[in-house]
Amino acid sequence: MKLLSKSADSDIEYLIVEVSHKKFQTVVSCVYNPHRTNVVKPFFDVISLYVVKYNSVIVCGDFNVNLLVNDSYTNNLLDNLSSCSLSVVNRSLPTRFAVNCTPSLLDYFIILDLTTVLKFDQLTFISDHDLIFCCLDINIDRCCINKTISFRDYRFVNTNLLLSELYCVDWSECWIYPSTDEKLDFLMGILKSAFERHVPIRTITNKSMSCPWFTSKSLKSIKLRNKLHSIWKKKPTLENWNAFKSARNRATLVIRNEKRAYFNKKLNSGLSTKVLWRNIKRLGVHCKENVECSLEANVVNDAFLLNCVPHSDTINFMSRDDLLFRDDCFLFSAVSEYDVAMSIFKISSNAIGHDGLPIKFIKIILPCILGTLTHIINHCITTSCFPEQWKIGTVLPVAKKNRPCSPSDFRPISVLPVLSKVFEMLLAKQINEFVSKHNLISPFQSGFRKNHSCSTAVLKISDDIRSNMDENKFTLLCLLDFSKAFDMVNHELLSCKLKAYFGFSCSALKLVKSYLVDRFQFVKIGEDTSQLKPVTSGVPQGSILGPLLFSIFINDIFSVCKFSNLHGYADDIQLYLSAPFDQAKELCKSINTDLADISCWAAASGLILNKNKCFVLPISARKLTNLDFLPPIFIDNYPLKLVSKIKNLGYIINSNLTCTDHVNSIVSKVYLILRNLRQSAIYTPTATRRRLAIQIILPVIMYSEVVYSKHDSFSARKIDVMFNNVTRYVFGLSKYEHISSWKDQILGCTIADYHKARNCIFLCKLIMTQSPSYLFSKLSFTRSARVGNIIIPFHRSQQSSRLFFVNASRLWNSLPANLRRKLNRSNFKNHIYMHFKGQISNID
C-alpha cells in the first residue's frame, strides 16, 4: 500500500492510497465531507489525475449530499462524477436514518465500471448511518491459453502460375448453362479448386502470453540476475552484491528495451491506418473490447429467427394516393465489366462468407474471371433471379452490452459471400440513382444517405427546438424505438410499397423478391456452427442492399403525422412539437394523436413499437422542476416515461438543450481511453502517441461537434482540462510540469481553434453540396451563396448564440473574403487550418 494524496487545506477530508497485488494496482479513497455546502471540485480535481492512470478506482465515504433529492448540490456532485468517468453504485436506497428526519442517501461507493459490481448491500450500524459494503469482480491475473489458429498463407502464392492456370480455363462453357445457379456453380467450382491448390492452409499455435514482448534475450538476462542473486545470498560480500546489482540493472534495461521495441513495432506511426487499428485491438489499448458469445450456436440462431414473421401471400395493403409514383417505371439495367471491377475494389472488408472465398483472392484473379462474372450478373438481371448460393448468410452475434447473458443481448450481423456483395452494390447503385433523381426518399430520413449522418440529424432537431425556445415555447421530444425492425420487414408488403410508391417494374420487383425470399442462415460462434434454417422475413443486417430496402419500407412513416415534426435515422424515429406553456394540454393532445397514427402505421406495416424504450423529453429555456401540468403521453394506452436527458443518435440531449451532459460523456470516454493507452505509453515514441491520440481520442472529442459550435465557459474548461491530460500522455509530461508550450503541438492549434476550423469546414461542405437539404434551407445569404456573407439567424438568448447556425455563421463572416471563395473542400480545409495558425490538414 502506498499513500498517493491526502487533504490539506481543503474543506473535504480525504485519503487516497494505492493498493497493489502482483501486477495489479487500484486506487482506494476514503472521503468525509462535513457539510454539503463545501465545494467538492478540489477533491475531484485530485482524483481525476489517478482516473487516467489506473484501471480501477474506488471511492467511498460520507459526502453529506443527499442523492435522493434533486437540488443544486446533488447536480453539482453528479456533474463532477461524470466528468471523472465515475459512477455511484448505490443510487436508490437511503443510508442515513435519523430521528425526525427524512431518510437520506449520503454514503456511497463510487467506481469506474458498474458492470464489475457483484453485490451491494447495507447493514444497520451503531450510528444513524448504515454500514455499506460492495463486492467487485476485478480480474487480476490473465489466463494464458494456447490457441490453434488456421489461416490462408498468401506469402507462398505463385501468382503467375495461378493466373496462367485460370487463363487456360474454357470460360465459354459458362454461357452454355441455361440457369443462373448452374452458371454460378461452374464459376465457384473452378475458383474453390484453384483457391485450395494455390493458397495453402497454415496452422500455428498462438501462445496467449501476458508478456508478448518477452524474448530469449530477456530470459537470459533474468536467469543471470537470479543466479548472481543466489550467489550473493550464499556469500553476502560487497563484490557479489555489486555483481548482482549490475546484472539486475542490466535485466531491467533489457526488459524495458524489449518492451519499447515490441510496442514501437506494433504501434509505429509509419504503419497504415488499417494495420495500426488491428494492432491496437490486439494489444488491448483501445477502450472497446470484443465480447465473445458463450452460448450454443443453435440456441442463438433459434432466438434470432423468432423475430421472423411467417411469410404470407395475402396482405392488406392500402396505398395512399398522395404517395403514388406515376412517372416512368424503374428497371434494372445491364452492367459493364468496368462497373463490376470498380465494385470489387470498393469492398474493403475481409469478412468471408460461407463459400470461403476472401476478397483478397478475388482481386488477385479478377483479370481472369471479370468477363464471366459480368455475364453471370447480367444474366441475373435479365432473368430477375438471385442465385441460391448468394442467399446463405453466416450470422455472427455481436454483443450489445459488456456482459451479455442471453441471445437478446446480441445483434445478428450477416456475413455474405463476397460476390454477392458485388452484385448487391451494383443493384443498390441503380436504385439510389433512380430514387435520388425523383426525390422519393423523405428529406427527413438521414440514415444510409450521402452527406447525411447522425450529427446532421441531431443538428436539425436541436436547431428547430432552439428556434422555438427563443420564442419562449415549450417542446416535447419523443424518441421511438422499434423492436427488431430490420428483422420484421414483411417481404410482400415491401414489394407493394416498391411498386406503388417507387415505381418498380414487374421485372425489378421479381429480382428484389428473389433476393429476399428463400434465404437461409446459420450462426457461427468460434468453431461451433448451428444448423442451416430458413429466414422468412426481414432484410439482412450487414448486407449492402438491406439498409436501402429498409429505408424504402419505412419511408411512408414521414407522411403519417398531422401536427408533429418527424425525423429519422434508419429505424430511430424522433417526433417533436413545440407550443407556448399555456397550450401544454393542446400540445400533448396533438402528440398523442400523432403517436396513435404512428402506432396504427406500425401495426399495418408489421412493426412493433417497444414502448419500454420509448421516452419523452420535455425541453424548455426555463428550469423544469415540476411537470405535473403535463398530461401523460401515450402509445396504445401505455404512458411513456418522462426523462430529463437522453442519448439520441450518440448525442446526449437534456431538458435545457445545453451541452453539459454530452461534454461529461466525452470527458468520461476520453479518460477511459487514456487509462488503456497508458499501458504502452513509456514504450512508444512521441510520434506514435500523437497518432494514437489523433486517431482514437480526437474522434470521441469531435463527435457531433457541430451541434454546439461554441461551448459555455464551464464545459470549455472541462474540455481544456481533459485535453491537458491528453497532452501529458502524448509528450510524457508529469502532473506537475507546465504544458502551455506543448498544448498546440498535437493539433497545431488549441482545441478551441480546432473546433472552430471543423465548424467552418462543415459549413463549407454544406454550402458546396447543398446537402442535407433540411440544413441548407436554414442558410440565407446577403449576396451569392458562393461569396456572400451568411445572414445570422435571429436569436434572443446567449445559449442560442452558441449553437451552430448562429456561431458558425459569425465565424464564416469573419473569415477573409478570399478564403470564403475557396469552396473546394480540400483546398478550403488546408487554408482554414492555416488561418487558425496550425497546418494540420494531414490528420483528418
Buried (B, 14 or more C-beta within 10 A) or exposed (E): EEEBBBBEEBBBBBBBBBEEEEEBBBBBBBBBBEEBEBEBBBBBBBBBBBBBBBBBBBBBBBBBBBBBEEEEBBEBBBBBBBBBBBBBBBEEEBBBBEEEEEBBBBBBBBBBBEEBBEEBEBEEEEEEBBEBEBEBEBEEEEEEEEEEEEEBEBEEBEEEEBBEBBEEBEBEEBEEBEEBBEBBBBBBEBBEEBBEEBBEEEEEEEEEEEBBBBBEEBEEBBEBBBEBBEBBEEEEEEEBBEBBBEBBEEBEEBBBBBBBEBBBEBBBBEBEEEEBBEBBEEBEBBBEEEBEBEBBBBBBBBBBBEBBBEBEEEEEBEEEEEBEBEEEBBBBEEBEBEBBBBBBEEBEEEBBBBBBBBBEBBBBBBEBBBBBBBBBBBBBBEBBBBBBBBBBBBBBBBBEEEEBEEBEBBBBBBBBBBBBBBBBBBBBBBBBEBBEEBEBBBBBBBBBBEBBBBBBBBBBBBBBBBBBBBEEBBBBBBBBBBBBBBBBBBBBBBBBBBBBBBBBBEBBBBBBBBBBBBBBBBBBBEEEBBEEBEBBBBBBBBBBBBBBBBBBBBBBBBBBBEBBBBBBBBBBBBBBBBBEEEBBEEBBEBBBBBBBBBBEBBEBBBBBBEBEEBBBBBBBBEEBEEEEEBBEBBBEEEEBEBBBBBEBBBBBBBBBBBBBBBBBBBBBBBBBBBBBBBEBBEBBBEEBBBBBBBBBBBEBBBBBBBBBBBBBEEBBEBBBEBBBBBBBBBBEBEEEEEBEEBBBBBBBBBBBBBBBBBBBBBBBBBBBEBBBEBBBEBBEEEEEBEEBBBEBBEBEBEBBBBBBBBBBBBBBBEBEEEBBEBBEEEEBBBBBBBBBEBEBBEBE
